[in-house]
Amino acid sequence: QEQRVAIARALVGDPDLLVADEPTGGLDAKSAAEILDLMGRLNTEMHKTIVMVTHDPRAAERAHATMHLDKGVLTRS
């Protein structure tokens, strides 16, 4: 529930860009999928751009574009 509250709080000002740091961290698979579904709807239905930092491959799979940071070097995947 904390992730949902954080997302709701971030949406109060109706920003065009949301920055999410490990939004599925510490969640079970079902809750993580629900958060990712919510973020997907925010992107497609509300036209929000989302920049997400994650170690979760399930989250990364849903991205339109991915970048990798390795030893200080950022590369496009």
C-alpha positions as CSV (number, residue, x, y, z in Angstrom):
1,Q,0.0,0.0,0.0
2,E,2.9,2.4,0.6
3,Q,3.8,2.4,-3.1
4,R,0.3,3.2,-4.1
5,V,0.2,6.1,-1.6
6,A,3.5,7.4,-2.9
7,I,2.2,7.3,-6.4
8,A,-1.0,9.0,-5.4
9,R,1.0,11.7,-3.6
10,A,3.2,12.2,-6.7
11,L,0.1,12.7,-8.9
12,V,-1.5,15.4,-6.8
13,G,0.2,18.2,-8.8
14,D,-0.6,16.5,-12.2
15,P,3.1,16.2,-13.3
16,D,4.0,15.1,-16.8
17,L,7.0,13.1,-15.5
18,L,7.1,10.6,-12.7
19,V,10.4,9.3,-11.3
20,A,10.2,6.0,-9.5
21,D,13.0,4.4,-7.6
22,E,12.5,0.7,-7.2
23,P,8.7,0.9,-7.1
24,T,8.4,-2.9,-6.8
25,G,11.2,-3.4,-4.3
26,G,10.2,-5.5,-1.3
27,L,6.8,-6.5,-2.9
28,D,5.5,-10.0,-3.5
29,A,4.9,-10.9,-7.2
30,K,1.2,-10.1,-7.1
31,S,1.6,-6.7,-5.6
32,A,4.5,-5.9,-7.9
33,A,2.4,-6.8,-10.9
34,E,-0.4,-4.5,-9.6
35,I,2.0,-1.6,-9.2
36,L,3.4,-2.2,-12.7
37,D,-0.1,-2.4,-14.2
38,L,-1.0,0.9,-12.4
39,M,2.2,2.6,-13.8
40,G,1.4,1.2,-17.3
41,R,-2.1,2.8,-17.1
42,L,-0.7,6.1,-15.9
43,N,1.6,6.0,-19.0
44,T,-1.0,5.0,-21.6
45,E,-4.2,6.5,-20.3
46,M,-2.9,9.6,-18.5
47,H,0.1,10.2,-20.8
48,K,2.6,10.3,-18.0
49,T,6.3,9.8,-18.8
50,I,7.8,7.5,-16.2
51,V,11.5,7.2,-15.4
52,M,12.1,4.1,-13.3
53,V,15.2,2.8,-11.6
54,T,14.9,-1.0,-11.0
55,H,16.7,-4.2,-10.5
56,D,13.5,-6.1,-11.2
57,P,13.6,-7.7,-14.6
58,R,9.8,-8.0,-14.7
59,A,9.6,-4.2,-14.3
60,A,12.3,-3.6,-16.9
61,E,10.5,-5.8,-19.4
62,R,7.5,-3.4,-19.4
63,A,9.6,-0.4,-20.3
64,H,9.5,1.3,-23.7
65,A,13.2,1.9,-23.5
66,T,15.9,0.7,-21.1
67,M,19.3,2.0,-20.1
68,H,21.9,0.2,-18.1
69,L,24.3,1.7,-15.6
70,D,27.5,-0.3,-15.2
71,K,30.5,1.0,-13.4
72,G,29.4,4.6,-14.0
73,V,28.7,4.1,-17.7
74,L,25.2,4.6,-19.0
75,T,24.3,2.6,-22.1
76,R,21.1,2.1,-24.1
77,S,19.9,-1.5,-24.3
